[in-house]
Amino acid sequence: MTDIKYKITTVYDDGYESVKEFDSLEEAKSYFINIDERDILHSALCQYGEDSSEEIARKEGKKRK
């Protein structure tokens, strides 16, 4: 059986990059939903297996006025 992990990579508008790893999709989704689009340039939720990776969801930052 493949060991599947989930990773969220977020780049904030100040240039800081954050990477969080999760064992379950539910935990990853919960964290991803709560990322504030006003504070980021972009964020991606990816699924990683032994020999493949796939982007599941992506958020683009919203410009502040």
MARMIZA-256649 format. One record per atom (N, C-alpha, C, CB): residue in three letters; z, y, x. Coordinates in steps of 0.1 Angstrom, whole numbers, padded with zeros to 4 digits, always signed. Last residue first. Glycine has a CB too. Layout:
alaZYX;...
REM end
This chain:
lys-0008+0466-0067;lys-0014+0479-0070;lys-0006+0490-0063;lys-0015+0482-0085;arg-0015+0436-0049;arg-0006+0446-0055;arg-0012+0459-0057;arg+0007+0447-0046;lys-0036+0408-0057;lys-0034+0421-0050;lys-0024+0430-0057;lys-0048+0429-0049;lys-0025+0376-0056;lys-0029+0387-0064;lys-0026+0400-0057;lys-0022+0387-0078;gly-0037+0347-0038;gly-0027+0358-0040;gly-0033+0369-0049;gly-0023+0364-0027;glu-0046+0316-0052;glu-0050+0328-0044;glu-0040+0339-0048;glu-0064+0332-0047;lys-0038+0282-0050;lys-0035+0295-0056;lys-0040+0306-0047;lys-0019+0297-0059;arg-0049+0249-0058;arg-0049+0261-0049;arg-0046+0273-0057;arg-0063+0262-0042;ala-0045+0213-0058;ala-0045+0226-0064;ala-0044+0237-0054;ala-0032+0227-0074;ile-0054+0192-0042;ile-0051+0190-0056;ile-0051+0203-0063;ile-0038+0183-0058;glu-0073+0181-0016;glu-0067+0193-0021;glu-0066+0191-0037;glu-0075+0206-0018;glu-0068+0152+0003;glu-0075+0158-0009;glu-0067+0170-0014;glu-0077+0148-0020;ser-0074+0129+0029;ser-0066+0140+0023;ser-0075+0147+0013;ser-0062+0150+0034;ser-0071+0097+0045;ser-0078+0107+0037;ser-0068+0118+0032;ser-0084+0100+0024;asp-0058+0076+0056;asp-0070+0080+0062;asp-0078+0090+0053;asp-0079+0067+0064;glu-0032+0075+0043;glu-0034+0070+0057;glu-0047+0075+0063;glu-0035+0055+0057;gly-0030+0106+0025;gly-0029+0092+0026;gly-0031+0088+0041;gly-0038+0084+0017;tyr-0020+0135+0010;tyr-0024+0129+0022;tyr-0021+0114+0021;tyr-0016+0135+0034;gln-0028+0162-0011;gln-0023+0148-0011;gln-0028+0142+0002;gln-0028+0140-0024;cys-0019+0197-0013;cys-0027+0186-0008;cys-0020+0172-0009;cys-0033+0189+0006;leu-0019+0228-0024;leu-0012+0216-0026;leu-0022+0205-0023;leu-0006+0214-0040;ala-0020+0260-0009;ala-0027+0248-0013;ala-0018+0236-0014;ala-0039+0245-0003;ser-0023+0295-0012;ser-0014+0284-0011;ser-0022+0272-0016;ser-0001+0285-0019;his-0027+0329+0001;his-0031+0317-0006;his-0022+0306-0003;his-0046+0313-0001;leu-0011+0352+0004;leu-0026+0353+0005;leu-0032+0341-0002;leu-0030+0354+0020;ile+0017+0361-0017;ile+0009+0352-0008;ile-0005+0357-0007;ile+0010+0338-0014;asp+0032+0374-0036;asp+0037+0375-0022;asp+0028+0367-0013;asp+0051+0369-0022;arg+0021+0371-0061;arg+0022+0385-0056;arg+0026+0385-0041;arg+0031+0393-0065;glu+0025+0345-0068;glu+0012+0349-0063;glu+0011+0363-0058;glu+0002+0347-0075;asp+0052+0326-0059;asp+0048+0339-0066;asp+0035+0344-0060;asp+0059+0350-0064;ile+0057+0293-0067;ile+0053+0302-0056;ile+0047+0315-0063;ile+0042+0295-0047;asn+0063+0275-0087;asn+0072+0286-0085;asn+0068+0295-0074;asn+0086+0281-0083;ile+0044+0255-0085;ile+0044+0263-0097;ile+0052+0276-0095;ile+0049+0255-0109;phe+0053+0241-0062;phe+0040+0249-0061;phe+0040+0259-0073;phe+0029+0239-0062;tyr+0076+0228-0070;tyr+0077+0238-0060;tyr+0065+0247-0060;tyr+0078+0232-0046;ser+0065+0211-0089;ser+0076+0220-0093;ser+0077+0231-0083;ser+0089+0212-0094;lys+0047+0196-0073;lys+0042+0205-0084;lys+0052+0215-0088;lys+0038+0196-0096;ala+0065+0182-0056;ala+0055+0191-0051;ala+0050+0201-0061;ala+0044+0184-0044;glu+0079+0166-0075;glu+0086+0176-0067;glu+0077+0186-0061;glu+0094+0169-0055;glu+0057+0151-0085;glu+0065+0159-0094;glu+0072+0170-0086;glu+0074+0150-0102;leu+0048+0136-0062;leu+0039+0147-0068;leu+0047+0156-0077;leu+0028+0141-0076;ser+0071+0130-0036;ser+0066+0128-0050;ser+0058+0140-0054;ser+0078+0125-0059;asp+0077+0138-0010;asp+0073+0123-0013;asp+0068+0121-0026;asp+0086+0115-0010;phe+0065+0167+0007;phe+0072+0161-0004;phe+0068+0146-0005;phe+0070+0168-0018;glu+0067+0195+0029;glu+0062+0181+0026;glu+0071+0175+0015;glu+0062+0172+0038;lys+0055+0227+0036;lys+0065+0219+0030;lys+0059+0205+0026;lys+0072+0226+0017;val+0049+0254+0056;val+0044+0241+0053;val+0056+0232+0048;val+0037+0234+0065;ser+0040+0288+0058;ser+0050+0278+0055;ser+0043+0265+0051;ser+0059+0283+0043;glu+0033+0316+0078;glu+0028+0304+0072;glu+0039+0294+0070;glu+0017+0298+0081;tyr+0031+0351+0076;tyr+0040+0339+0078;tyr+0033+0327+0071;tyr+0054+0342+0073;gly+0017+0373+0069;gly+0011+0365+0079;gly+0019+0352+0082;gly+0011+0373+0092;asp+0025+0387+0047;asp+0029+0393+0060;asp+0025+0384+0072;asp+0044+0394+0060;asp+0016+0372+0026;asp+0008+0384+0029;asp+0013+0391+0041;asp+0010+0394+0017;tyr+0017+0337+0036;tyr+0022+0349+0029;tyr+0015+0361+0033;tyr+0037+0350+0032;val+0003+0307+0030;val+0002+0318+0039;val+0006+0331+0031;val-0012+0320+0045;thr+0014+0274+0026;thr+0013+0287+0020;thr+0012+0297+0031;thr+0026+0290+0011;thr+0009+0241+0018;thr+0007+0251+0029;thr+0005+0264+0022;thr-0005+0247+0038;ile+0024+0212+0009;ile+0020+0226+0004;ile+0020+0235+0016;ile+0030+0231-0007;lys+0017+0178+0006;lys+0020+0189+0015;lys+0015+0202+0008;lys+0014+0187+0028;tyr+0027+0145+0000;tyr+0022+0157-0006;tyr+0026+0169+0003;tyr+0026+0160-0021;lys+0018+0112+0008;lys+0026+0123+0009;lys+0019+0135+0003;lys+0031+0126+0024;ile+0016+0077+0005;ile+0010+0090+0001;ile+0021+0100+0002;ile+0004+0089-0013;asp+0008+0049+0021;asp+0020+0058+0020;asp+0014+0072+0017;asp+0028+0058+0033;thr-0008+0022+0005;thr-0009+0035+0012;thr+0004+0043+0010;thr-0021+0042+0008;met+0000-0012+0008;met+0000+0000+0000;met+0000+0012+0009;met+0012+0000-0010;
REM end
